[in-house]
């Protein structure tokens, strides 16, 4: 047939209609609306027995993508008159994302949490790296068991050091002699942090950034130049620490960096001898503060001598198969970064 006749056009129109309905009966896991209604897919096309659809799968895991592709093909093939179905998946290309771990003041466990989160995420199969920009106390080499290992460089770019836990890392402490970095002026420190972030990270798609406490030059450079995907705030339960944490939260909010949530560290102490539970720094302060500020509370890390001793010996507890402290926090962070992965998939 050289030109389609009226009957053929009418048939094709009803098939197109049925195809759209079939595709829209598949729900977008994020909005819960049909693929077409949610804008994930355009109207499918139909020609010579073949139906074609384009679906935007930005933000979905590989598993969700495959599931959607198979469901779309099946739905289109169920329309009578369709003998073949083609589905093209498109996605916005996303660069490496940064999660900044910040606190209002030092000594609250920001580095400990950053290291253990990175290790827990790695154990979950994430391509995660760690940057230690905490100029006042670069401690990640010790925490991740890479003390004394110097990073190499390819031309201008540094190669991260791979820790025994599979997490590639770079630290301010690797750039200078111990104790020297603290004498740097703000812009020098910010420059050094840029070198670490712009290193040769390979296929790492998530960087955990251990920031110095407070809201100085390093933090400013970080939010202006690198636009982190989110900031996670660590605090201990005391009022004073919480007031500082609130300042850090304000800083990120003003810079339009989304807040992932607050983690309470050194919460509750279980005596290793008698088992009695006590709360040397108070109880529930961070959770209450998070609620009043309107951010999520992600969970608690107990005050535990083992956490300190294992940190000092470069053996992060998150590497343990039965880690029940850091893993749930890492899972919350992963879910925050990839909200498209519903339980049903
Ligand atoms: P920050 O990065 O906020 O300065 P660190 O992570 O360096 O804090 O922690 C400060 C000290 O507290 C370290 O000696 C660390 O081992 C210890 N520490 C951190 N969190 C805990 C915890 N939950 N239980 C016991 N010791 C902890």
Boltz pocket constraint, residues with backbone or C-beta under 6 A from the ligand:
constraints:
  - pocket:
      binder: B
      contacts: [[A, 103], [A, 105], [A, 106], [A, 107], [A, 108], [A, 109], [A, 110], [A, 111], [A, 112], [A, 113], [A, 134], [A, 137], [A, 139], [A, 265], [A, 266], [A, 267], [A, 301], [A, 302], [A, 303], [A, 304], [A, 305], [A, 306], [A, 307], [A, 308], [A, 309], [A, 311], [A, 312]]
      max_distance: 6.0
